[in-house]
Amino acid sequence: MEFSIKSGSPEKQRTACVTVGVFEHRKLSLAGQILDQAANGYLADILRRGDMDGKTGATLLLHNVPGVTAERVLLVGLGKEREFHDKAYRDALHAAVKALSDLGVAEAFVYLSELPVRKRNLAWNVEQAVLVAEEAAYRFEQMKSKPGEGKKAPRKLTLAVSRRGDMAEATAAAARGQAIARGMTLAKDLGNLPGNVCTPSYLADQAKALAKEAGLKVQVLERAQIEKLGMGSFLSVAKGSDEPPRFIILEHKGGDKGQKPVVLVGKGITFDSGGISLKPAAEMDEMKYDMCGAASVLGALRAVAEMKLPLNVVGLIPTCENLPSGRANKPGDVVTSLSGQTIEVLNTDAEGRLILCDALTYAERFEPAAVVDIATLTGACVIALGHVATGLLANHDGLARELIHAGDAAYDRCWQLPLWDDYQEQLKSNFADMANIGGRPAGTITAACFLSRFTEKYHWAHLDIAGTAWKSGKDKGATGRPVPLLVHFLAKRAGQV
């Protein structure tokens, strides 16, 4: 989708459709009032008749409005004016793009972007308008024999700004939104691919293609190289599958040569059956999404490269399948990690932490400024936070605050849980340095406690995206989160926000 920024009076725009807002109690937005004045009260008459109630997400299309140059006018419900906040704004935008798509409108001039959103500014409005429009337009049809049969999203959206002096700020925000959206699309496409297509080797090939396209440095380690490094914990998960493991290393060198990098570590389990500790059959198909942490790292690096952030960023992706076989991990097995610490595998379905711990140890060689791992790690996080907030745990409060603020700015929010030493007791083992699970209580926290034992040499944060990386039900599919959070975090570190 193409986006442009423009100022100007709505009744004068030569376009297929002008989109304006309506609050509850039939109150038009400022752009709507200007249109109504040009139309001699035509819109107000329609509202008085009750054809549009102004509730969030409601839409009404009008043709040949008198005094208006555009072919059509789309009215979009905004809800209560006093309660018009970020979610209502996003919901209204989503409804507008969906309505335009259903109608087959090729281009539109959207005046929702200049609405005053509580505690937000113009740049936020514009960036979110781009992200919401791309999200509403997204379709995954790569595996269908006849793709593209449905109604298509608009080819071009023009986002309105009320003052010409705001054009530069709005244009920069739109560019940032497009970079993030393209990163999210990459993450969603990879997440939505089935496990028989998106294998560890496929993920590695996609990383190489991204590196070539975006000017990143890439290295992919195969089994023999991973064995030589001593990643016994990672390899213990991979040995149950016929698909060979891969360890992907990507580097964006946008900062000074001596600048310490930010390292992103993404969990890349391309299919998770649970191994010998087999998962229930119901909804196991969704375990193709267990590589969404890896996909978010690739998506974030794509956006970072497009934005040319003056920052050094490293992406580390351990990727393999977790399947049952005669070679697979068994409950009670003891494995040795890259750090030298031994782990008793009490549950083979707690495999994500087994591959991440070796990648977190490997991260030490970059002498990082900070390390953030991203993983669909625990079902307990879904129970704790649902599908709204990503779980956050960190060994450094300053880093945690950075991520919280970045998530708020990106509308890709996270919530911090405690990482107290008291929880470490649950990981005690009679037969190894630690167990890989700590029982049912505080499952998200004890998973992070496990990872924290491999992060003592740097500032580290863990993002548990089990509840936010994909949706189930009729809207089943990858969400692309937390690419927006990661990009805002990195852009802030680079001084670009």
N, C-alpha and C positions, 0 to 999 in steps of 0.2 A: 504494500500500500504506500502511496506517495502522500507526503504531508507538506503543507506550506503554511506560512504565517502571514496574516494580512489584517489591516485595520480598515474600517469603512462602515458606512451605514447599511444595515441589513436589507432595506427595501431596494437598494441600488445594485445588489450583487447579481451578476448574470451567471447563474449556475442552475443545475438541475434541481437543487433543494437547499433551502435555508432552514437551519434547525435552531429553535429557540425554546426556552424553558417556561413552565407554568407551575407556580407554587399552588398548594392547596388553597381553597377558598377563592379560586379563579383569579389569582393574581399573576399577571404576566411578568417575566423577567424584564430588565431594562431594554434589551434588544427586542423582546416581544412587544413592549409598549411602543417602541419606535415604529415597528411594523404595523401595529394596530392604528397608530396615528396616521400613517401613510394610507391605510386601508379604510379610513373614516369609520373606525369602530367595528370593522368586520370580525376581528378575532374576539373582541369582547362580547359581541352578540352570540357567537358560537358558544363561548364559555357560559353565558347566562342561560342558554338552553340546556346546559348540563351534558353536552357532548364530550366534555373533558373535565375530569375531577381534580387533576393535578397531583394525584398520588404517585409516589416514586415508581418510575418504570412504565407508567401509562404513556401511550403514544396516540397521536391523531394526525393523519395526513390530510392536508388541504391543497386543492388544485386551483390555479387561476385566481389567486387572491388579488383583489383590486388594488392598484397602486404599488404593487410589488413586482420587480423585474424577474425574480426567480420563478421557475416553472411550478414549483411546489413549496409549501411551508410545512415542516414537521414540528408539531408541538410535543414536547417531552415533559412528563410529570417529574417534579422535583421534590415533592413532599412538603412538609411544614417548613416555612421559611426560617423560623427560629431554630430549627433542628437540622439545618442544612450543613452537614459535615462531610468528611472525606468519603465515607461509605455511600452516602446518598448521592454524592457527586459521581462516584464511579458507577453506581447502579444506573443513574440516568444516562451516562455516556454509553454504557453497555446496551441499554434498551434502544438508544438512538441508532447505534451501529447495526444492531440486529434488525430493527425496522427498515433501515436503509437497504440492508442486504436482502430482506424478504421482498422488498419492492423492486429490487434490481436497479437501484439508483447508482449511476456510475461515479458521480461526484457530488459533493455537498459542502456547504459553508456552515461550519458549526460555531454557534455563538455561546455554547455552554462553557467554553474554555475561559471566558472572561467573568464568569459568575464568582461572587465572593464566597469562598469556602472557609469555614471557621478554622482559624489557626493555621491556614495555608497561604501560599502566595502564588503569583502568576506562574513562576517557573514550575512549581509543583503541579499546578493545574494543567499546564501544557504537557509536561512529561507524562503525567497520568493519562491524559487524553490519548496520547500515542500508544501507551501500553495497553489501555483498555480496548482501544479500537483494534489493535493487533490481536489481542486475546479473543475478542468477539469474532474476529474474522478467521481465526486459526482453524484449519481442518487437517486431519491426518488421513490421507487417502493413498499413501504409497503402496499399501498392500492390496488395494482394490483393483479389480480387473477393468473397471470403468470409472476412473476418478473424475472429479469435476462436474458431476451431473447435477449437483445441488445449486441453489442460488448463490451467486457470488457477492462478496463484499464490495463496497465502493472501491473504485480504482484510486480515487484521490479525495482527501479531506483537507479543507482549508480551515485552520483554527484561528478564531478571531481574537485580536487584542484591541482594547479600547483606546490605547494611546500609542502613537507612532514611536514615542521615545522608549517603549518597552519591546520594540521589535527585536533588538539584538539579544536581550535576555531570553525572550520566548523562542527565538531561533536556536539558541544554544541548548535550551531545555528540550526542544523537539529532537535535535540531533542526539542528545544523550538518551532520550527515550527510545529512539530508533535503534541505537547501538544495544541497549539493554534488551529490547524486543527481539532483535536478531539473535542475541545470546540465548534468550528464553526459548525461541523457536528451535534452535539447535538442541537444547536440553530436552525439550518436549519430544522432538522427533526421535532422538535416541531412546528416550524412556518408553515411547509408545511402540517401538519395534519389538517384535516377538523374540523370545530367547533363542530360537533356532536361526535367527538372522543376526541379532546383536550379540555376538559371542565376544569373549575377550580379544580374539584376533581382530574382529571387526571394529571393536572400540579402539584398538591400537591403530588400525588403518585410518579411522576417522580423525584420530589425534594427529597423524602424519599429514593428512589432507588439510586440516585446520592450520597446522604449522606452516605448510607451504603457502596457503592462502593469506595468512595473517602475519607472516614474517616472524614466527616463533622458532626457537630452537627446540628440537625434539630428540628424545632417545627412548627406545623401547627395549627393555630387557626381557629375554626369554628364559625358559626354565633353568637351563644350565647356568646362566649368569646370576639368576636369583638364588640358586643353590650355592654358588660360589660366595655370594655376599653373606650367606648364613641366615636367610629369612625362613627359619624353620616353622614359625607359626603360620605365616602366609601360605607356605607350600603344603602344610598339613591340611588346609581347607581345599586346596586345588587338587590334591591327589585322588579325590573321589571321582573326578570327571575325566572323560577322554579329551575334553577341550583343554589345550595347554594354557597356562596362566601367562599374564603379561604384567610388567611393571612399567608404567608410562611416566616419563619425566618431560615436562614442558616448561620453557622459560621465556618470559617476556622481559627483555632487557631495555626498559624505558628510562631507568634512572642512571645515576652516575655509576661508574665502575665499582667504586668502593661502597656503594649503598647496600646495606643489608636487605635481603628480599623478604617479602611477605610470602609465606608458603601456604598453599591451599592443598589439602589432602582429601580426596574423594573416594568413598567406598564404591567399588566397582563389581559387586556380585551380579553378574548378568542373568543368573537365575538361581533362586534359593529355595530348594526343596526342604531345607532343614537338615539334610544329610540323614544319618542314622536316626537322629531324633526328628523323625519325619513330621512335617506339618500336616494338619487336616486338609483333605482334598478341596473343601469349599474355598473358593476364592484364591486357590494357590496360583492360578494364572496371573494374579497381580504381582507375584514375586519376580516377574520380569522387570518390575520397577525398582528392584533392590540395587540397581546401579545408578539411581538418580543423583546420588552424591557425586559420582564421577561425572555424570552428564552436566551437573551444575558447575563443576570446575571448568569443563570445556567451554560451556556457555559464557561463564564469567571472563575467561581468558579471551574469547572471541570479542566480547565487548570492550575489554581493556585494550586490546590491540587496535580495534577500530577507533577508540577514543584517543589513542596514542598517549596513554597516561605516562607521565614522567616518573615511573616507579618500577622497581624490579620485582617481578612476581614469578613464583615457581608453582607449578601444578604437579602433584604426585598422585598417581592413580594405580593402586594395586587392584587387578581385576582377574576374576576366575569364576567358575561355577561352584555351587555347593550341592553335590549330589551323593546319594548313597551307592556304595559299591563295595566289593571285597577289599578295596584299597583305602576306603574312606576312614576319616577319624571315627573312633568309637568312644562312647562315654567312658571316662576313666583314663583315656590316653593322656600321656604327658608329652608336651612338645617344648622345644627350646626356641625362644625368640631371638631376633637379631641382637637385642640388648644383652643376651646371655641369661635373662630371667626365664625360669621354667613355669609352664602353665598346665594345670590339670583341666582337661576338657570335660567338664561335667555335662554339658549340653552342646551337641554339635550344631544346633540352630542358633547359638550365640557365636556365629562365625565372623560377623563383621568386625568385631573388636580384634579377632585373631589376625586378620589381614591388615587392619589399620595400625596395630601396635608396631609392626615392623616398618611400615611406611613412616610412622612418627619418629622412630629411631633413626631411619635413613635421613629424615629432615635435618638432623643435627649438623650434617656435613655442610649445609648451606649457611651456617651461623645466622639463623633467621632473626629478623626484627620481631616477627610474630608468626605463629602457626595457627591456622584454623582448619579443623577437619569437619567434613560435611557427610552425614550418613543417615540412611534410613535404618536406624539402629534398633529401636525398641518399640514393641507394641505398647509398652507401659507409657510411653510419651503420648500416644494417641488417647489413652485413657485419661491422662493428666491434663492435657491441653487441647484435646480434640483436633479439629482440622483448621484451626485459625492461626495459632501461634506455633512457631518453631521452638523447640527446647534449647536452651543455652546454658552451658556450664563452662567455667573457666578457672584457671589457676592465677589469673591476674585481673583484678577488678577494673582497672583502666581499660584493658582490652574488651572486657565484657560491656562496659559502658559505650565504647565506640560502636560495637555491633548493635546494641540496643538503639542508639541514636540513628545509626544507618538504616536499621529496619523500619524505624518510625518515618524517616525521611522518604524511604522507598515504598512505604505502605506494604512492607513485607516483614511483618513484625515477629519478634522473638521474645521469650520470657525466661528470665534467669532462675535456675534452680540451684540449691546449695551444693557445694562440693566439700563438705566437712569431713575431717578425718574419722569421725565417728562411724561413717558408712563403710570405711575401708575394712572394718572387722568382718563384714559379711563375705569378703573374698578370701578368707583364710582357707588354706588347704593343708591336709596332713601329709600330702605326698609331693607337693611342688611349692614353688614360691608363692603361687596364688592360684585360685580357681577362676574359670572364665565366667562364672555367674555367681550372684550373691543371693539367690532366692527371689521370691515374689515381691517382698517389700521394697519400695523405692528402686524399681528396676532400672529406670532411666538414670538415676543418680549413681547406682553401683556400676553400671556400664561405663559411665564417664570416670568413675573412680579407678576402674581397671585401666582405662586409657591414660589417666593422669600419671600412672607409674612409669610411663615411657616419655614423659614430657617435662622432666624436672630441669632441663638445661635451657629452657626458653619460655617465653610467654605463650600461652596456648589457650584456645577456646574450642569448644565442641558444639556443633549444631546438629541436633537430632531432628531430622526432617521426616520422620516416619508418618506423621499426621498431615504434612503439608506438601509433600512431593507429588502426590497424585490424588485424584478423586475417584470414588467408586460410583456405582449406580448408573443412571442414564447419561451422566456427564463423564463417564469413566475416561480417564486419560491423565497424562503427566501435566503438571502445572507450570513447570519451569522455575519454581521456587527452589532455593533462595537466590537465584541469579541477581535480582534487583538489590537485595540486601548486600550481597558480596560486592557488587559493582559500586554501590554508594560507599561502602566501607573503604574500598581501595581508592576511589576517587577522592574521598576526604583525606586519606593519607597522602595522596599526591597533590593536595591543595587545589583540587579542581571543582569542589562544591562549596 
